[in-house]
Each structure stands twice: as C-alpha cells, then as structure tokens.
Amino acid sequence: AVLTNTFTLGMSNSSSITQFLLLVFADRRELQLLHFWLFLGIYLAALLGNGLVLTTVACDHHLHTPMYFFLLNLSLLDLGSISTNVPKAMANSLWDTRAISYLGCAAQVFLFVFLMSTECFLLTVMAYDRYVAICQPLHYGTLLGSRACVHLAAAAWGSGFLTAVLHTANTFSLPLCQGNAVDQFFCEIPQILKLSCSDAYLREVGVLAVSVCFTFGCFVFILLSYGQIFRAVLRVPSEQGRHKAFSTCLPHLAVVSLFVSTGMIAYLKPPSISSTSLDLLDLVVAVLYSVVPPALNPLIYSVRNQELKDAVQKLRTRSFFSKQGNPPQG
C-alpha cells in the first residue's frame, strides 16, 4: 500500500504521464520477430536452468548445505530478475508496441532494483562462504551454521528491498517534462532521469552514486575473497585438485565481473551524453547485466559441480521410475 501511494504521488508530480514508451530493437517487422525469438530462447533457457537448480536443491537432502542454500536463493533471484524485464520486451516485439503503464514502469524499476541489489549482496555472501570453506575449513560449521546462513540471506534480501524502495521513491517523485520515451527496452533509472525537468534529479544521481560505490565495495570484497581462495588452492599438492578449483572459481568470477562492471557502466554514465552509438552501447550493456547473467548462472554454477550433476541425474532417474510405476531400488 505504501509503495502504491508513493507511485500515485509520483504520478501527480510527473505532468500527468500515464504511460511510457520503451525502446524498440528495430523498426522492421522481421527484426522485431527475430528479437522476440532470441529473447524467448534466452528466457526459456534461464527458466529451465534455474528451475532445475531450484528443484534439485530442494528435493535432495544431501544438498541442504550452506553453499547450495545460497545457490537456491541465487536461482530465485535470477528467475525473478529475468521475468521482470524480458517478457514485456518480448510482448512489445511480438505485438509491435512500445507502451508500458506508469505504474507498470514503476513496478518494473522497483522489482529490478530489488532483485539486482539483492543478487549483488548475495554474491558477496557466496564469496565469503567459499572463502571460509576453503581457507578456514575448521571454522566453517561455526561461522556458517544454519542460523547464520538464514541471517545472511535475510540481510541480503532486506538490504535489496530497502535499496529498491529508496531508489523507486526518489525516481518517481521527480517532475518529468522531457516526454515519456525511455531510451531502453525496460524501465531503467538512468533513462528515466533523462526525462526530469529540474535539478531535483541530482538527488537521485547522488543516491545512485552511493549505491554504485557500495556495489564496488562488494565487488572488491569478492575479489579479495577469491584472491585468498586462489592462494590456498595453489598450495594444494594435487594438480588435478588445483585444476578443478580454478575451473570452478574462474567462471564464477567472470560472471560476477560481467554483472558488476556492466551494471556500474549503466548507472554511472552521465545522462547528458547521448548519441546513436552510445544509445546502442546502453542497449548492449543493459542486455549484458540484466539478461545474460540469469541465463548463465545455472550453467556456470553447475556444469563443474559433480554433486549437483549427480543430484540432477538421481532426480531424473527417480522421475522416470515413478512414471513407470516401479520405484528404483536403494
């Protein structure tokens, strides 16, 4: 109710704007349909991958450990974030429309900032989990017991929620008088700030800068954690063990780096800079931080994980035998 009232108040302060016009990927109908099918493929891959991780972790009690608990939370966030923006973009391409309602745009901003902020905090927690597991294994049960894991996850979700409320309320309380065309395929705060007609937008720019600095702090913590992990791994006498650790950790770090770096570029680029080439860059950057990570995370976090692959195979076998009416032995 509070959020709805905030959005309604923002509407009255925004020159009675009732809808926004989102960016279209192409003017030609054939290219619009190509965009639809491309995004549909990515979306279905993300749904399948994250759904499989969720189902496997929830159903296999052997995976009820801190690492998989955080991975389950990450899959939930990825499902939510990609479902916030991509279906609307696909619908606009399929039906050749650009419109999104004012409240729909505000809800999209709130949900996207909420889920992305929570994911950033959660990735930091996951890096800490791996650091403790590899560098301080004797203290793992003490530092990351079940209660501590729940508290860390709750702190990530709660911090993301408060961040989203702050940014959404700030953004949609601004007077908007530069039209209603958003230069992005979803409602993104920097693009909405371009529509502001007063210096009040500097307040939200300041808040964004603080949030980006905090995100950068999380990223530095993740880098330091992985640095300590790599140092510990290099001491492992087994070459096979070192190869397994590096092949697991490096893809994780690559996806985190892609997510954080492109997100910071999107939110730190001065809104006054605008050209055709930079608009295309905005579009590419937005896809890289909002669409690619949710689709890649299930693959990155599971393809090198033998425990998870074994659990998926066990789940498939159990499902097959249950359909045959003959449960597997043992």
N, C-alpha and C positions, 0 to 999 in steps of 0.2 A: 504494500500500500504506500509506504514511504517513497519507494522508487517510482511508482506510478505518479505520485503527486509531484515529485521532482521533475519528471519528464513533462507533465502537464504545465508546470510553471515555466519550464524552459520553452515550451511551445509558444506561450504568450509573449515571451521575450524575444522571439525569433521571427518577427514580422509575419506572423500567422502562416508560417510554412507548414503545409500538411503532408508533404512528401518530398523525397529527394530523388534525384536521377543518378543512377550508378553508371560507371564507365562500361561501355560495350567493348568487347575484344576486337570486333571487326564489323564493318558495315555490310559486307557481302554475306548473303544467307548461307552459302556453302561453308564459309569460315566460322560462322556462328555455330553451325551444327557440328563442325569439327571440334570446336572448343567444348561443346556440350559432351560429345563422346569422350574426349580426352579427360575432362574433369569427372565424368561418370566412371571411367576406368580407375582413376586415382582414388575416387571416393569409395568405390566398391572394394578396392584393394585394402584401403585403410580400415573399412568396416570388417572385412574378413580377418585381417591380421590382428587387429586389436581385439575383436570379438573372440578369436581363437585363444589369445593370451588370457583374456578375462576368464573364459570358460575353463581353460586348463588349470590355471592357478586356483580358481575357486573349487574345482572338483577334486584335485589331487592333494591329499593332506600332506604328502611329502614336500610339497612346495609352499607350505604355510610357514615360511621363514621371512625375516625382515626384508631381504633383497626382493623376493617375489611379492611381498606385500606392497612395497613401493612401486614395483613394476605394474602391479594391478592398478594402483592409483594413476600411474602414468598412462596406461591404456584408457582408463576412464576419461582422463583429460584430453587425450588425443581424439577419442570418439566425439567428445563434446565440441572441441575447437573446430574440427573439420566439418562438423554438422552445422556449425553456426553460420559459416560463410559460403561453402561450396554449393549446397542445394539451391540457395537463392540465385547464385551466379548461373547455375545450370538452367534453372527455370527461366531466367531472363534471356539466356541464349536460345533456349528452345522455343519460347513464345515471342521472341523479338520485342522485348520490352525492357525498360530501364528503371521503372518506378519501384520505390520502396517507401512505405509509410514513415511518418516522423517517429512514431512510437516503435515501429519495426527497426528503424535505423538505430534508435537509442538502445533498444534491447540487444541489437547485434553488437554495438560498441561495448555495452556492459558485459555481456557473456564472453565476448572475445578477450577483453582485457582481464576479466576474472580468470578464465581458463589459462591464458598465456602467462599471466603473472604467477598463478599457482604452479604451473609447469616449471617455470624458472626456479621457484623456491624448492620444488620437489627434486629437480635435477641436482640442486646443491646438496640436498639431504641424501640423495642416492650416491653422490660422490663421497660424502662423509661416510656412508655405510660401507662402501668398498674400501675406503682408506682404513677404517677400523678393522674390517675383516682381514685385510692383507698385511697391514703394518702393525696392528695391535690385536692379534687373534685371541690372546689370553684374556683380554678385557671385553671381547665382543659381546658376550652374554650379559655383562654388567652394563655396558654403555648403550646397548641396543636391545634391551628386553622388549617384551610385547607392549608394556605400558609406554615405554619411551618411544617406540615406533608409532603408536597411535597419537601420542602428543606431538611428535614431529610432523606427521601427516596433517593433523588438525591445524597446527600452526601454519603450514603451507596453504591449506585451503582458506583458513581465516584471513591470512595476510592478503591472499589474492582477492578475496571478497571485498575487504576494506579498500584495497587499491582501486578496484573496479568502481565502487561507489563514489570514491573521491574524484576519479577522472571523468566518470559519466556525468555527475552533478556539475562539475566545473565546465565541461564542454557544452552541455545543453542548457546552461544558464546564460550563455553568451548571446548577444543580439546578432543575428545573421542577416546580412543585407546584400551579400555579393552573389545572389542567385541561390539555386538549390542543386546545382550539378556537382556531384562528388567525383573527383578525378581518380577513382579507384573502383575495383569490381565489388567491393564491400565497404561498409561504413567504417572508415579509419579516422582516428582522431586528428592526425596532422592535416588530412584533406578537408575535414570539417572546419578546422581552424582557419583555413584559407577563405572561408565564407564569412568570417566575422568582420564587422564594420567598426570596431572600436579597439582601443588599446587594451581592453579587458582580457583579450586573448593571451596577453603576455603572462597573466597569472597561471593559466593552464600550461603554457610553454615552460614556465618555471617549475611547475609540479612535474611535468614530463621529464625535464632535465634531471630533477632529483631522482625520479624513478629509474631513469636510464643509468645514472651513476650507481644506484643501488644494484641494478641488474649487472652492471660491470663488476661491482664488488663480488657478487655471487659467482660471476664467471672467473674472476681471479682466484676465488676460493676453490672452485672446481679444478682450475689449472694446477694450483698448489697441491691439491689432494692427489691428482693424477701424477704429478711430479714425484711425490713421495711413494706412490704405488710403483712407478717405473723404477725408482731407486731400489725398492725392496725386491722387485721382480728380477733385476739384474744380478742380485746376489743368489738367485736360485741356481743350483748347480746343473739342473736338468735343462738341456737346450729345448727339449720338447715343451717343458713347463713354461719357459720364457716365451716361446713362440705362441703358445696358447693364450698366455696372459696379454701379450701385445696385440695379438689378432682380435682379442675381445675388447680391450680397452681403447685402442686407437679408433675403431669405428664409432664407439660411444662418444669419444672426444670430438670427432669430426662432425657428428650430427649436432652436438651441443654448440660447437663453434659456429656452424652454419645458422642455427636458430638464433643465437645471441647476436652475432655480428650483423646479420641482415635486419633483425628487429631494431637494433640501435641505429642502423643507417636510415631506416624508415622513419624513426621517431626523432632523429636529431637533424635531419636535413632541413635547412631554413625554408619555411613555407613560401618565401618570396621568390625563390628560384624556380623558374618554370620554363620549360621548352619541350619540344616534341621528343627529343632524345631523352631528356630527364623524366618525362612522363612515362616513357617506355621502361626506363630504369626503375621507377617507382613500382610499375606493374610487375616486373621480374622479381624485384626484392620482396614484394608482398607475397608472391607465389612461393618464394623460397623459404620464408619464415612462417607462413600460415598454412600452406598446403603440403609441402614436401615432408617436413619432419613427422607429422602424424602418420603419413603413409610409410615412411622409412623406419620409424622407431621399432615397430614389431619385428621387422626383418633384422635390424641391427642388433636388437637385444636378445634375439632368439636363435639366429642362424648359427652362432658359435656356441650356443648353450646346450650341451648334451642332455642335461637334466630336463630342460623344457622340451626338447625334441622327443625324449623318451616318454615324457608325460603325454605329449600330443599323440604319439603312436599308441600308447596304452588307452587313451580316450577313444581313439578311432576303433581300436580292436574291441573295446567294450561296447561301443555303439553298434558295430557290425554284428556281434554275437547277440546283442539284445534284440536286434531286428530279426535275427534268425530264430529267436526264442530258445537259444542254447547258450547260457552264460559260460564265459571262459573259466577253466579250472585254475585254481591258485590265485 
